[in-house]
Amino acid sequence: MGSFSIWHWIIVLLIVLLLFGAGKLPKVMGDIAKGVKSFKAGLQDDSDDAASGANAPGANAKVIPNQPAANAAETAAKKDEAVRG
């Protein structure tokens, strides 16, 4: 069981070209490249969030558009009411 020779790689390339066609192959490779770039950007965003203190309390809070944001006192009062009954 040695390494593959050049003939093995040529046969694999021909099979890939037959399956995907010469026109679809650049599209597939482009989509893969876009996915990799998106993945890298996501990793970069995560590291930026961690560096900027995104782990602080309330950092992941989401605001519903066109709705006023509740302040901490109102939120605590609502939680107390829910716990009491």
HUPE-V127763 format. One line per field, one symbol per residue. psi: psi as a letter, one per 40 degrees, with the letter a starting at -180 (. if undefined). A space follows every 10 residues. Layout:
BEGIN
psi: ???
END
This chain:
BEGIN
psi: gaiiiddddd dddddddddd iddddddddd dddddddddd dddddddddd defeeihede hhhhiehihi iddddddddd dddd.
END
